[in-house]
C-alpha cells in the first residue's frame, strides 16, 4: 500500500486530497498508468504529465523513479516563485 497525495488542481480533478492505493507498479509511471485506468477523473488529471511534478517520501523525483520502499507519492503542479 502506498499513500498517494494530490495537490491543487490535481486534487480538484480527482476529488480527493489523498488515498491509500494498492499497486503492483514498480515505477511512478506504472502507478500513473494504473490510476489513469481507474476512472475518467484520473485519466483527466494525469492527461498531461508535463504539467505535473512528483515527490516520493517528500523528495522531488521523476516519473521513471522506482517505487521500491516508497511509502508516499505526491502529485502537484509546478510551483512558481515570487
N, CA, C and O atoms as CSV, one atom per row, in Angstrom:
chain,resi,resn,atom,element,x,y,z
A,1,UNK,N,N,0.836,-1.190,0.000
A,1,UNK,CA,C,0.000,0.000,0.000
A,1,UNK,C,C,0.874,1.244,0.000
A,1,UNK,O,O,1.867,1.333,0.723
A,2,UNK,N,N,0.484,2.187,-0.818
A,2,UNK,CA,C,1.186,3.464,-0.897
A,2,UNK,C,C,0.169,4.577,-0.642
A,2,UNK,O,O,-0.949,4.545,-1.157
A,3,UNK,N,N,0.573,5.552,0.153
A,3,UNK,CA,C,-0.242,6.743,0.336
A,3,UNK,C,C,-0.007,7.656,-0.858
A,3,UNK,O,O,1.135,7.995,-1.168
A,4,UNK,N,N,-1.085,8.056,-1.527
A,4,UNK,CA,C,-0.984,8.946,-2.676
A,4,UNK,C,C,-1.681,10.252,-2.310
A,4,UNK,O,O,-2.841,10.255,-1.899
A,5,UNK,N,N,-0.960,11.360,-2.465
A,5,UNK,CA,C,-1.474,12.685,-2.155
A,5,UNK,C,C,-1.628,13.488,-3.432
A,5,UNK,O,O,-0.805,13.394,-4.342
A,6,UNK,N,N,-2.697,14.283,-3.491
A,6,UNK,CA,C,-2.978,15.119,-4.652
A,6,UNK,C,C,-3.104,16.562,-4.184
A,6,UNK,O,O,-3.762,16.839,-3.181
A,7,UNK,N,N,-2.471,17.487,-4.915
A,7,UNK,CA,C,-2.500,18.891,-4.535
A,7,UNK,C,C,-3.015,19.761,-5.665
A,7,UNK,O,O,-2.921,19.403,-6.839
A,8,UNK,N,N,-3.567,20.924,-5.287
A,8,UNK,CA,C,-4.035,21.959,-6.219
A,8,UNK,C,C,-5.062,21.391,-7.198
A,8,UNK,O,O,-5.991,20.694,-6.788
A,9,UNK,N,N,-4.896,21.688,-8.507
A,9,UNK,CA,C,-5.909,21.260,-9.479
A,9,UNK,C,C,-5.956,19.743,-9.646
A,9,UNK,O,O,-6.969,19.209,-10.100
A,10,UNK,N,N,-4.885,19.039,-9.291
A,10,UNK,CA,C,-4.915,17.570,-9.354
A,10,UNK,C,C,-5.966,17.058,-8.370
A,10,UNK,O,O,-6.769,16.187,-8.704
A,11,UNK,N,N,-5.952,17.608,-7.159
A,11,UNK,CA,C,-6.943,17.240,-6.139
A,11,UNK,C,C,-8.349,17.589,-6.613
A,11,UNK,O,O,-9.286,16.816,-6.414
A,12,UNK,N,N,-8.494,18.751,-7.239
A,12,UNK,CA,C,-9.816,19.170,-7.709
A,12,UNK,C,C,-10.358,18.219,-8.775
A,12,UNK,O,O,-11.540,17.875,-8.755
A,13,UNK,N,N,-9.508,17.795,-9.699
A,13,UNK,CA,C,-9.969,16.903,-10.775
A,13,UNK,C,C,-10.292,15.506,-10.259
A,13,UNK,O,O,-11.252,14.879,-10.708
A,14,UNK,N,N,-9.493,15.023,-9.322
A,14,UNK,CA,C,-9.727,13.674,-8.801
A,14,UNK,C,C,-10.809,13.673,-7.726
A,14,UNK,O,O,-11.543,12.697,-7.575
A,15,UNK,N,N,-10.902,14.771,-6.982
A,15,UNK,CA,C,-11.939,14.877,-5.959
A,15,UNK,C,C,-11.515,14.343,-4.601
A,15,UNK,O,O,-12.349,14.186,-3.709
A,16,UNK,N,N,-10.229,14.062,-4.436
A,16,UNK,CA,C,-9.704,13.548,-3.172
A,16,UNK,C,C,-8.383,14.235,-2.849
A,16,UNK,O,O,-7.599,14.521,-3.754
A,17,UNK,N,N,-8.124,14.506,-1.559
A,17,UNK,CA,C,-6.812,15.042,-1.208
A,17,UNK,C,C,-5.752,13.943,-1.094
A,17,UNK,O,O,-4.566,14.184,-1.316
A,18,UNK,N,N,-6.201,12.733,-0.742
A,18,UNK,CA,C,-5.266,11.611,-0.590
A,18,UNK,C,C,-6.047,10.309,-0.563
A,18,UNK,O,O,-7.257,10.284,-0.340
A,19,UNK,N,N,-5.311,9.228,-0.797
A,19,UNK,CA,C,-5.909,7.895,-0.699
A,19,UNK,C,C,-4.797,6.859,-0.566
A,19,UNK,O,O,-3.649,7.101,-0.940
A,20,UNK,N,N,-5.159,5.723,-0.034
A,20,UNK,CA,C,-4.238,4.587,0.030
A,20,UNK,C,C,-4.481,3.751,-1.221
A,20,UNK,O,O,-5.620,3.414,-1.547
A,21,UNK,N,N,-3.394,3.422,-1.917
A,21,UNK,CA,C,-3.511,2.705,-3.184
A,21,UNK,C,C,-2.716,1.408,-3.093
A,21,UNK,O,O,-1.537,1.404,-2.740
A,22,UNK,N,N,-3.384,0.322,-3.416
A,22,UNK,CA,C,-2.686,-0.955,-3.549
A,22,UNK,C,C,-2.243,-1.050,-4.998
A,22,UNK,O,O,-3.064,-0.972,-5.912
A,23,UNK,N,N,-0.957,-1.215,-5.204
A,23,UNK,CA,C,-0.419,-1.177,-6.559
A,23,UNK,C,C,0.584,-2.294,-6.795
A,23,UNK,O,O,1.273,-2.742,-5.877
A,24,UNK,N,N,0.650,-2.726,-8.029
A,24,UNK,CA,C,1.694,-3.670,-8.422
A,24,UNK,C,C,2.754,-2.945,-9.251
A,24,UNK,O,O,3.685,-3.572,-9.755
A,25,UNK,N,N,2.612,-1.625,-9.392
A,25,UNK,CA,C,3.552,-0.825,-10.182
A,25,UNK,C,C,4.925,-0.809,-9.522
A,25,UNK,O,O,5.046,-0.829,-8.297
A,26,UNK,N,N,5.940,-0.774,-10.349
A,26,UNK,CA,C,7.319,-0.711,-9.841
A,26,UNK,C,C,7.926,0.677,-10.021
A,26,UNK,O,O,8.975,0.978,-9.450
A,27,UNK,N,N,7.261,1.528,-10.822
A,27,UNK,CA,C,7.734,2.892,-11.038
A,27,UNK,C,C,6.567,3.864,-10.874
A,27,UNK,O,O,5.403,3.464,-10.846
A,28,UNK,N,N,6.903,5.138,-10.766
A,28,UNK,CA,C,5.859,6.164,-10.690
A,28,UNK,C,C,4.995,6.110,-11.944
A,28,UNK,O,O,3.771,6.205,-11.854
A,29,UNK,N,N,5.611,5.960,-13.105
A,29,UNK,CA,C,4.844,5.903,-14.353
A,29,UNK,C,C,3.876,4.729,-14.351
A,29,UNK,O,O,2.747,4.855,-14.827
A,30,UNK,N,N,4.302,3.596,-13.825
A,30,UNK,CA,C,3.411,2.452,-13.705
A,30,UNK,C,C,2.216,2.758,-12.819
A,30,UNK,O,O,1.093,2.351,-13.117
A,31,UNK,N,N,2.459,3.480,-11.724
A,31,UNK,CA,C,1.371,3.889,-10.833
A,31,UNK,C,C,0.427,4.838,-11.568
A,31,UNK,O,O,-0.793,4.700,-11.469
A,32,UNK,N,N,0.978,5.791,-12.297
A,32,UNK,CA,C,0.156,6.723,-13.072
A,32,UNK,C,C,-0.715,5.954,-14.067
A,32,UNK,O,O,-1.902,6.248,-14.212
A,33,UNK,N,N,-0.137,4.986,-14.741
A,33,UNK,CA,C,-0.916,4.184,-15.699
A,33,UNK,C,C,-2.060,3.455,-15.001
A,33,UNK,O,O,-3.173,3.407,-15.524
A,34,UNK,N,N,-1.796,2.888,-13.825
A,34,UNK,CA,C,-2.856,2.214,-13.069
A,34,UNK,C,C,-3.947,3.198,-12.663
A,34,UNK,O,O,-5.134,2.886,-12.761
A,35,UNK,N,N,-3.552,4.378,-12.211
A,35,UNK,CA,C,-4.536,5.378,-11.804
A,35,UNK,C,C,-5.357,5.859,-12.996
A,35,UNK,O,O,-6.576,5.997,-12.888
A,36,UNK,N,N,-4.713,6.113,-14.119
A,36,UNK,CA,C,-5.425,6.543,-15.335
A,36,UNK,C,C,-6.497,5.535,-15.740
A,36,UNK,O,O,-7.565,5.915,-16.222
A,37,UNK,N,N,-6.212,4.267,-15.546
A,37,UNK,CA,C,-7.140,3.209,-15.962
A,37,UNK,C,C,-8.340,3.083,-15.021
A,37,UNK,O,O,-9.323,2.427,-15.367
A,38,UNK,N,N,-8.277,3.688,-13.861
A,38,UNK,CA,C,-9.359,3.569,-12.874
A,38,UNK,C,C,-10.662,4.203,-13.345
A,38,UNK,O,O,-11.692,3.538,-13.451
A,39,UNK,N,N,-10.594,5.496,-13.623
A,39,UNK,CA,C,-11.784,6.273,-13.960
A,39,UNK,C,C,-11.382,7.467,-14.808
A,39,UNK,O,O,-10.206,7.824,-14.883
A,40,UNK,N,N,-12.359,8.073,-15.438
A,40,UNK,CA,C,-12.126,9.240,-16.286
A,40,UNK,C,C,-11.488,10.393,-15.511
A,40,UNK,O,O,-10.634,11.094,-16.053
A,41,UNK,N,N,-11.882,10.600,-14.268
A,41,UNK,CA,C,-11.330,11.721,-13.493
A,41,UNK,C,C,-9.822,11.570,-13.301
A,41,UNK,O,O,-9.102,12.569,-13.302
A,42,UNK,N,N,-9.338,10.352,-13.139
A,42,UNK,CA,C,-7.894,10.114,-13.028
A,42,UNK,C,C,-7.219,10.317,-14.390
A,42,UNK,O,O,-6.150,10.919,-14.479
A,43,UNK,N,N,-7.850,9.813,-15.430
A,43,UNK,CA,C,-7.305,9.983,-16.780
A,43,UNK,C,C,-7.158,11.467,-17.103
A,43,UNK,O,O,-6.162,11.876,-17.700
A,44,UNK,N,N,-8.131,12.266,-16.717
A,44,UNK,CA,C,-8.078,13.709,-16.951
A,44,UNK,C,C,-6.959,14.349,-16.132
A,44,UNK,O,O,-6.202,15.171,-16.649
A,45,UNK,N,N,-6.856,13.981,-14.877
A,45,UNK,CA,C,-5.837,14.575,-14.002
A,45,UNK,C,C,-4.423,14.262,-14.477
A,45,UNK,O,O,-3.516,15.079,-14.318
A,46,UNK,N,N,-4.231,13.074,-15.063
A,46,UNK,CA,C,-2.901,12.657,-15.499
A,46,UNK,C,C,-2.738,12.694,-17.017
A,46,UNK,O,O,-1.881,12.000,-17.565
A,47,UNK,N,N,-3.551,13.494,-17.695
A,47,UNK,CA,C,-3.500,13.534,-19.158
A,47,UNK,C,C,-2.267,14.262,-19.693
A,47,UNK,O,O,-1.809,13.962,-20.796
A,48,UNK,N,N,-1.725,15.208,-18.935
A,48,UNK,CA,C,-0.557,15.968,-19.388
A,48,UNK,C,C,0.507,15.949,-18.290
A,48,UNK,O,O,0.512,16.808,-17.409
A,49,UNK,N,N,1.395,14.976,-18.348
A,49,UNK,CA,C,2.399,14.823,-17.293
A,49,UNK,C,C,3.420,15.951,-17.287
A,49,UNK,O,O,4.106,16.148,-16.283
A,50,UNK,N,N,3.537,16.695,-18.378
A,50,UNK,CA,C,4.453,17.835,-18.368
A,50,UNK,C,C,3.960,18.939,-17.437
A,50,UNK,O,O,4.723,19.830,-17.065
A,51,UNK,N,N,2.687,18.878,-17.062
A,51,UNK,CA,C,2.107,19.862,-16.152
A,51,UNK,C,C,2.101,19.367,-14.711
A,51,UNK,O,O,1.477,19.982,-13.846
A,52,UNK,N,N,2.791,18.259,-14.446
A,52,UNK,CA,C,2.809,17.672,-13.107
A,52,UNK,C,C,4.222,17.462,-12.596
A,52,UNK,O,O,5.163,17.283,-13.368
A,53,UNK,N,N,4.347,17.489,-11.302
A,53,UNK,CA,C,5.579,17.114,-10.622
A,53,UNK,C,C,5.218,15.999,-9.651
A,53,UNK,O,O,4.053,15.821,-9.297
A,54,UNK,N,N,6.232,15.251,-9.225
A,54,UNK,CA,C,6.000,14.153,-8.293
A,54,UNK,C,C,7.068,14.188,-7.208
A,54,UNK,O,O,8.226,14.522,-7.459
A,55,UNK,N,N,6.651,13.836,-6.004
A,55,UNK,CA,C,7.585,13.697,-4.893
A,55,UNK,C,C,7.373,12.318,-4.274
A,55,UNK,O,O,6.241,11.866,-4.100
A,56,UNK,N,N,8.491,11.658,-3.945
A,56,UNK,CA,C,8.449,10.359,-3.286
A,56,UNK,C,C,8.988,10.538,-1.876
A,56,UNK,O,O,10.128,10.960,-1.682
A,57,UNK,N,N,8.154,10.212,-0.893
A,57,UNK,CA,C,8.522,10.416,0.507
A,57,UNK,C,C,9.077,11.819,0.726
A,57,UNK,O,O,10.082,12.000,1.413
A,58,UNK,N,N,8.416,12.803,0.138
A,58,UNK,CA,C,8.673,14.238,0.274
A,58,UNK,C,C,9.950,14.726,-0.403
A,58,UNK,O,O,10.433,15.815,-0.094
A,59,UNK,N,N,10.497,13.942,-1.312
A,59,UNK,CA,C,11.647,14.367,-2.112
A,59,UNK,C,C,11.237,14.416,-3.575
A,59,UNK,O,O,10.667,13.453,-4.089
A,60,UNK,N,N,11.522,15.533,-4.260
A,60,UNK,CA,C,11.196,15.632,-5.680
A,60,UNK,C,C,11.831,14.489,-6.451
A,60,UNK,O,O,12.964,14.089,-6.182
A,61,UNK,N,N,11.087,13.977,-7.406
A,61,UNK,CA,C,11.559,12.819,-8.151
A,61,UNK,C,C,11.098,12.905,-9.596
A,61,UNK,O,O,10.567,13.925,-10.034
A,62,UNK,N,N,11.308,11.816,-10.331
A,62,UNK,CA,C,10.911,11.722,-11.738
A,62,UNK,C,C,9.879,10.611,-11.909
A,62,UNK,O,O,9.718,9.749,-11.046
A,63,UNK,N,N,9.187,10.655,-13.041
A,63,UNK,CA,C,8.160,9.656,-13.307
A,63,UNK,C,C,8.736,8.271,-13.598
A,63,UNK,O,O,8.012,7.277,-13.535
A,64,UNK,N,N,10.014,8.193,-13.911
A,64,UNK,CA,C,10.625,6.880,-14.141
A,64,UNK,C,C,11.276,6.315,-12.870
A,64,UNK,O,O,11.933,5.275,-12.921
A,65,UNK,N,N,11.096,6.992,-11.743
A,65,UNK,CA,C,11.698,6.547,-10.481
A,65,UNK,C,C,11.031,5.280,-9.950
A,65,UNK,O,O,9.844,5.039,-10.173
A,66,UNK,N,N,11.817,4.489,-9.252
A,66,UNK,CA,C,11.330,3.254,-8.647
A,66,UNK,C,C,10.454,3.549,-7.434
A,66,UNK,O,O,10.674,4.521,-6.711
A,67,UNK,N,N,9.466,2.701,-7.230
A,67,UNK,CA,C,8.610,2.802,-6.043
A,67,UNK,C,C,9.079,1.878,-4.922
A,67,UNK,O,O,8.422,1.778,-3.886
A,68,UNK,N,N,10.195,1.210,-5.121
A,68,UNK,CA,C,10.710,0.270,-4.129
A,68,UNK,C,C,10.948,0.974,-2.798
A,68,UNK,O,O,11.763,1.893,-2.719
A,69,UNK,N,N,10.249,0.554,-1.765
A,69,UNK,CA,C,10.398,1.122,-0.430
A,69,UNK,C,C,9.686,2.439,-0.207
A,69,UNK,O,O,9.739,2.982,0.896
A,70,UNK,N,N,9.019,2.971,-1.222
A,70,UNK,CA,C,8.333,4.258,-1.106
A,70,UNK,C,C,7.032,4.090,-0.337
A,70,UNK,O,O,6.271,3.154,-0.581
A,71,UNK,N,N,6.783,4.999,0.590
A,71,UNK,CA,C,5.546,4.974,1.376
A,71,UNK,C,C,4.540,6.020,0.924
A,71,UNK,O,O,3.334,5.851,1.106
A,72,UNK,N,N,5.051,7.132,0.316
A,72,UNK,CA,C,4.169,8.233,-0.047
A,72,UNK,C,C,4.559,8.807,-1.405
A,72,UNK,O,O,5.730,9.071,-1.675
A,73,UNK,N,N,3.549,8.995,-2.251
A,73,UNK,CA,C,3.736,9.621,-3.556
A,73,UNK,C,C,2.814,10.831,-3.597
A,73,UNK,O,O,1.622,10.723,-3.307
A,74,UNK,N,N,3.371,11.989,-3.961
A,74,UNK,CA,C,2.565,13.215,-4.045
A,74,UNK,C,C,2.636,13.755,-5.468
A,74,UNK,O,O,3.710,13.824,-6.066
A,75,UNK,N,N,1.479,14.137,-6.000
A,75,UNK,CA,C,1.385,14.723,-7.333
A,75,UNK,C,C,0.908,16.156,-7.189
A,75,UNK,O,O,-0.031,16.427,-6.440
A,76,UNK,N,N,1.555,17.092,-7.911
A,76,UNK,CA,C,1.219,18.500,-7.801
A,76,UNK,C,C,1.703,19.236,-9.045
A,76,UNK,O,O,2.607,18.764,-9.735
A,77,UNK,N,N,1.102,20.400,-9.334
A,77,UNK,CA,C,1.586,21.198,-10.468
A,77,UNK,C,C,2.894,21.874,-10.091
A,77,UNK,O,O,3.218,21.993,-8.909
A,78,UNK,N,N,3.654,22.322,-11.106
A,78,UNK,CA,C,4.894,23.050,-10.802
A,78,UNK,C,C,4.593,24.283,-9.958
A,78,UNK,O,O,3.554,24.925,-10.118
A,79,UNK,N,N,5.501,24.595,-9.076
A,79,UNK,CA,C,5.326,25.759,-8.210
A,79,UNK,C,C,6.058,26.939,-8.830
A,79,UNK,O,O,7.124,26.787,-9.427
A,80,UNK,N,N,5.471,28.103,-8.678
A,80,UNK,CA,C,6.109,29.312,-9.182
A,80,UNK,C,C,6.612,30.137,-8.009
A,80,UNK,O,O,5.999,30.155,-6.941
A,81,UNK,N,N,7.698,30.799,-8.210
A,81,UNK,CA,C,8.267,31.643,-7.157
A,81,UNK,C,C,7.736,33.059,-7.256
A,81,UNK,O,O,7.087,33.431,-8.234
A,82,UNK,N,N,8.018,33.831,-6.240
A,82,UNK,CA,C,7.512,35.197,-6.287
A,82,UNK,C,C,8.149,36.054,-5.254
A,82,UNK,O,O,7.834,37.240,-5.156
